[in-house]
Amino acid sequence: MRKNFIIAVDTNFLIYSVKYRIDLFSGLLMLFGSYVLIYPLGVERELKGLSRNKSKDGMLAKIALSLLCSMKGMKHSESVDEFLMNADAHGIGAVCTHDKKIIESIKNKKIAVVIIRGKKHLDIA
């Protein structure tokens, strides 16, 4: 792929990658080669809110928050979902999500959708 291929990740995808112990960074490297991983800053807010829970999901959110230091945050004025649905306008080449609304919105925009396949590895939908 090209040198600065930009991949965006959503909140639930981060939590699921932690839950199923999937190495997000290695998986994306295998799929795309060189890439830049970004997240809308709203993802950080969502994870911080979830991390306050004393449940297992709260613990997963805390771990997912720690992954953000290896990514680049992007400011946005719209919601996280709207940001990801307009990925092409932000120069994003792939989106990591399981959100059906986002997938439907971007499937005709020549943007790759990365999913977790079989709770074991990353794949392009």
C-alpha positions in Angstrom: 0.0 0.0 0.0 1.0 3.6 -0.1 3.4 5.1 2.4 1.0 7.1 4.6 -2.1 4.9 4.5 -4.4 6.2 7.2 -6.5 3.9 9.2 -9.1 5.1 11.7 -10.4 3.0 14.6 -13.7 3.3 16.6 -14.3 2.7 20.3 -15.9 -0.7 20.2 -13.3 -2.1 17.9 -10.6 -1.1 20.4 -12.5 -2.8 23.2 -13.1 -6.0 21.2 -9.4 -6.2 20.1 -8.5 -6.1 23.8 -11.2 -8.5 24.8 -10.2 -11.1 22.3 -6.4 -10.4 22.8 -5.8 -9.4 19.2 -2.6 -7.6 18.4 -4.2 -4.7 16.5 -0.9 -3.2 15.3 0.6 -6.4 13.9 -2.7 -7.4 12.3 -2.9 -4.0 10.5 0.7 -4.3 9.4 0.0 -7.7 7.9 -3.1 -6.3 6.1 -1.8 -3.0 4.9 2.0 -2.8 5.3 3.0 0.7 6.3 0.1 2.7 7.9 -0.7 5.5 10.3 -3.3 4.6 12.9 -5.6 7.4 14.1 -8.6 7.8 16.3 -11.2 10.6 16.5 -10.7 12.3 19.9 -14.3 11.4 20.8 -13.1 7.8 21.1 -10.8 8.8 24.0 -13.8 10.5 25.7 -16.0 7.4 25.2 -13.3 5.1 26.6 -12.7 7.4 29.7 -16.4 7.3 30.4 -16.5 3.5 30.1 -13.4 3.0 32.2 -15.1 4.5 35.2 -17.3 1.3 35.4 -16.1 -1.3 37.9 -17.2 -4.0 35.5 -15.1 -6.1 33.1 -16.0 -3.7 30.3 -14.5 -0.9 32.5 -11.3 -2.8 32.7 -11.2 -3.5 29.0 -11.8 0.3 28.3 -8.8 1.1 30.6 -6.6 -1.2 28.6 -7.9 0.2 25.3 -7.1 3.7 26.6 -3.5 2.7 27.0 -3.4 1.7 23.3 -4.2 5.3 22.3 -0.7 6.5 23.1 0.5 4.5 20.0 -2.0 6.3 17.8 -2.6 9.8 16.6 -5.7 11.6 17.8 -7.7 13.7 15.3 -9.9 16.7 16.3 -13.4 16.7 14.8 -16.6 18.7 15.2 -19.0 15.9 14.4 -19.8 12.7 16.4 -17.4 9.8 16.2 -19.8 7.9 14.0 -20.2 10.9 11.6 -16.4 11.4 11.5 -15.9 7.7 10.5 -18.8 7.8 8.0 -17.1 10.8 6.3 -13.7 9.0 6.4 -13.0 9.8 2.7 -13.3 13.6 3.5 -10.5 13.2 6.1 -8.2 11.2 3.8 -8.7 7.9 5.6 -8.2 4.8 3.6 -9.6 2.2 6.1 -11.9 2.1 9.1 -11.7 -0.5 11.9 -15.3 -1.0 13.0 -18.1 -3.5 13.5 -20.8 -0.8 13.5 -23.3 -1.7 10.7 -24.4 1.9 10.2 -20.8 3.0 9.6 -20.0 0.1 7.3 -23.2 0.7 5.2 -22.2 4.4 4.9 -18.6 3.8 3.7 -18.9 0.6 1.6 -19.4 2.5 -1.7 -16.6 5.1 -0.9 -13.7 2.8 -1.7 -12.7 2.7 2.0 -11.6 -0.6 3.4 -13.5 -1.9 6.4 -11.4 -3.9 8.9 -13.2 -6.3 11.2 -12.3 -8.9 13.8 -12.9 -12.3 12.1 -13.7 -15.3 14.3 -12.5 -13.5 17.5 -9.0 -14.4 16.4 -7.6 -12.1 13.7 -8.2 -8.9 11.7 -9.6 -9.1 8.2 -11.0 -6.8 5.5 -14.8 -7.1 5.2 
